Amino acid sequence: MSEDDFYGPEWDLANIAANSTYSDGFLEDLVDLAEAGLGSVIGVLANGMVIVGAIATGRAIAERLDKLLEPMTGDVDPPDDLSPEDWEDRLRFWATRNTRAYDEAVEERTMIDERLQAEGNPAFGWETRPQGLAREALENRIRTTLTLVNVQVIAPGQRGALKTDVLRVPLKQIAGWWPIPVDSEGKASLQLFATEDE
């Protein structure tokens, strides 16, 4: 074993940290599918509320945040030391900061996966990976939030439902979740709180 390998307590602590915030393999598989463009509809119990939505990538919330920035750039005069063209480029760069950050993170994860593949099967033997690569891979395994789109939130004691295009749910707040089937047209149906006669 080389000096760059994980070993002993260092490996144990790294593995605990990587799995302490996210340990549901089934849900993680659905998130991976969403990152490949195959979003599944699920129901979530969180903080006493029922949340229904399709799993999406973090880019959905990043795009929504960038859209909020667009109006802020409309009435800002350019500095004297910048041409109108340079100022336009600067505003465009600022107004896409969240999607760029997300895309850069995805690119980094892809590069790490490629390096893991070069080292062998990434599903086994984390403790024998080169230390720097193992640390990066473990860090990129950690997810702390779930992104949902086309969301409905049903709260106790409230009539109707809150509807929003995107919602981030902290994973630590999820008490339970279940898959919701969709029909051939991609439409999901869900019956809540059925009586004994139904």
Secondary structure, DSSP 8 states (H G I E B T S, - for coil): --TTB--HHHHHHHHHHHHHS---HHHHHHHHHHHTT---EEEEEETTEEEEEEEE-THHHHHHHHHHHGGGGTT----TTS-HHHHHHHHHHHHTHHHHHHHHHHHHHHHHHHHHHHHS-TTS-GGGSBHHHHHHHHHHH---EEEEEEEEEE-TT-SS-EEEEEEEEEGGGEEEEEE--B-TTS-B----S--TT-
